[in-house]
Amino acid sequence: MYAAQIIWIFTLALTFSAALLDWRSRRIPNWLTVPGFLSGVALHAVLNGWHGALFALEGAALALLLLLPLVSLRALGAGDWKLMGAVGAFLGWRLFLFVLVVSIFASGIMAIVQTYRVGRVTETLRNMVTLVKGFFVFGLKKNPQISLDNPRLLKLPFGVAVAAATLVCFCAAHWPV
């Protein structure tokens, strides 16, 4: 079996496990993400030595640095953040960016569907206007009414979007159009 296939199998297993857990409980636990990160670094180190470990650490570092502001604003959960760090460790920074963009697109579609399904389109649009106005007036500051801490707001299983994006990335890598 080729090294790339092993990496894809581990990455898909990690993201699909996270998606299932996130779908059921809206949480991605540390017992999944931390070993996922360590496995990504260890796997690349075994396959490619120090260069492989550095490749994995670069991917994880980019993921964690890019998404840290969203975690501090409470727009993204810490489990989602750590999952993306593990995905970065497995796929490296270039493929991580592709998975991130597709994950954002997939979660946007999920948000539109869920908002329409529960009949909260007007409230959601009002919240978006509040966020944009707050950003221009106050900068990047947490809004207590529009964060993960507010139990009334809809919460999306971002792990599902990450799993879908990882599958799209896998298919694009193996069956180019």
Salt bridges, closest charged atoms under 4 A:
GLU123 OE1 - ARG120 NE 3.32
GLU123 OE2 - ARG152 NH2 3.12
ASP149 OD1 - ARG74 NE 2.97
